[in-house]
Amino acid sequence: MEKEHYLLWILVAVGIIAVASAKLFKPGSTAFSTLGSHGLSMNAPGLTGMPTLPVGVVKYSQVPKPPKTFTADTIPKGLLKQHNTKAGTWGIIDVRRGRLEYQINEPERLVFELQAPAKGVIEPRVLHQVKALTNDVEFVVEFYRMPGTGPVNEKREGL
């Protein structure tokens, strides 16, 4: 009887820890942001909801053009407000210095704090935006597509 009672208490304790962990390490929470501020990866898809690039995509463009980077003072206004890429166009936000907030606005709102070196994945046609979290931030945005999907002739406002 005592053994059954002991096992019941263990199951209750594990359940409480699981619920607390799910709430504590939810993207956008203080504890979640603290993980990133200590250099721990927040880009594991299973843990955070960060999308991943499909296998086989190829890079076709980057803004700004090398060797330049966007900084807190030079981020185009179009990136600071809600925007998306065209159908078939994937992106990588490559944070090379400082910290940048990357917010995915659909299908649900997810907020990631990208601390250099870090990368955020942009899915085609999904609304998103960025915001500098430090004055020393430097980043680029790389664009990717599947091979053979036609010519690339995209106009990106403000870039």
C-alpha positions in Angstrom: 0.0 0.0 0.0 2.8 2.4 0.9 4.5 1.7 -2.5 1.3 2.6 -4.4 1.0 5.8 -2.3 4.6 6.8 -3.1 4.1 6.2 -6.9 1.0 8.4 -6.8 3.0 11.2 -5.3 5.7 10.9 -7.9 3.1 11.0 -10.7 1.5 14.2 -9.2 5.0 15.8 -8.9 5.9 15.0 -12.5 2.6 16.4 -13.7 3.1 19.7 -11.8 6.6 20.1 -13.2 5.5 19.4 -16.7 2.7 22.1 -16.5 5.1 24.6 -14.9 7.7 24.0 -17.6 5.3 24.4 -20.4 4.2 27.8 -19.0 7.7 28.9 -18.0 9.5 28.2 -21.2 6.8 29.4 -23.6 8.2 31.6 -26.4 8.1 35.3 -25.3 8.2 34.4 -21.6 10.9 36.0 -19.3 12.4 32.6 -18.7 12.5 31.8 -22.4 14.2 35.1 -23.2 16.7 34.5 -20.3 17.7 31.2 -22.0 18.7 33.2 -25.1 20.5 35.9 -23.2 22.8 33.2 -21.9 23.7 32.1 -25.4 21.5 28.9 -25.3 19.9 27.9 -28.6 16.3 29.0 -29.0 16.3 27.8 -32.6 15.5 24.1 -32.0 12.3 23.6 -33.9 10.7 21.2 -31.5 11.4 23.5 -28.5 10.5 26.9 -29.8 8.4 26.8 -32.9 11.1 28.3 -35.1 10.4 27.1 -38.7 13.2 25.3 -40.6 14.3 25.7 -44.2 13.2 22.8 -46.5 16.0 20.6 -47.9 17.2 21.7 -51.3 16.5 25.4 -51.3 19.2 27.7 -52.8 20.2 31.2 -51.9 19.5 33.7 -54.6 19.8 37.1 -52.9 20.8 39.0 -49.8 20.0 42.4 -48.3 21.9 44.5 -47.8 24.5 43.3 -50.4 27.8 42.1 -48.9 29.8 43.4 -47.1 27.1 45.7 -45.7 24.7 44.8 -42.8 21.6 46.4 -41.4 22.1 48.2 -38.0 19.7 49.6 -35.4 19.9 52.9 -37.4 19.6 51.5 -40.9 16.9 48.9 -40.6 14.4 49.7 -43.4 11.0 50.8 -42.2 9.4 48.0 -44.2 11.1 45.4 -42.0 10.0 47.1 -38.7 6.3 46.7 -39.7 4.3 43.6 -40.6 5.3 42.2 -44.0 5.8 38.9 -45.8 7.8 37.3 -48.6 6.3 36.1 -51.9 5.0 32.6 -52.6 8.0 30.2 -52.7 10.5 32.6 -51.1 12.1 31.6 -47.8 14.4 33.8 -45.8 17.1 33.6 -43.1 17.6 36.5 -40.7 21.3 36.2 -39.9 22.1 38.1 -36.7 25.8 38.7 -36.6 26.1 41.1 -33.7 23.8 42.3 -30.9 20.2 41.2 -30.4 17.2 41.4 -32.7 13.5 40.6 -32.0 11.9 38.4 -34.7 8.2 38.2 -34.5 6.1 35.8 -36.5 2.5 37.1 -36.7 0.7 34.1 -38.1 -0.8 31.5 -37.8 -0.1 32.4 -34.1 2.1 35.1 -32.7 5.6 33.9 -31.8 8.4 36.2 -30.6 12.1 35.2 -30.7 15.0 37.0 -29.3 17.9 36.3 -31.6 21.3 36.9 -30.0 24.3 36.8 -32.2 25.3 34.5 -33.7 21.7 33.4 -34.4 19.4 32.8 -37.3 15.7 33.1 -37.7 13.8 31.4 -40.6 11.1 33.2 -42.6 8.5 31.1 -44.2 6.9 32.1 -47.6 3.9 34.5 -47.3 3.9 34.4 -43.5 3.5 37.9 -41.9 6.5 38.8 -39.7 8.5 41.8 -38.4 11.8 42.6 -36.7 12.9 45.1 -34.0 16.4 46.0 -32.8 16.9 45.1 -29.1 20.4 46.5 -28.9 22.1 49.5 -30.5 25.0 47.3 -31.7 22.8 44.9 -33.7 24.0 43.9 -37.2 22.1 41.5 -39.4 21.4 40.5 -43.0 18.4 38.8 -44.7 19.1 36.0 -47.1 16.5 34.8 -49.6 16.1 31.2 -50.8 13.9 29.3 -53.3 13.6 25.8 -54.6 15.7 25.2 -57.8 13.8 25.5 -61.1 10.9 27.5 -59.8 11.3 30.2 -62.4 13.2 33.5 -62.7 13.5 35.8 -59.7 12.3 39.3 -60.2 11.1 40.6 -56.9 10.8 44.2 -55.8 11.1 44.6 -52.1 10.0 48.0 -50.9 12.4 50.0 -48.8 15.3 47.5 -49.2 
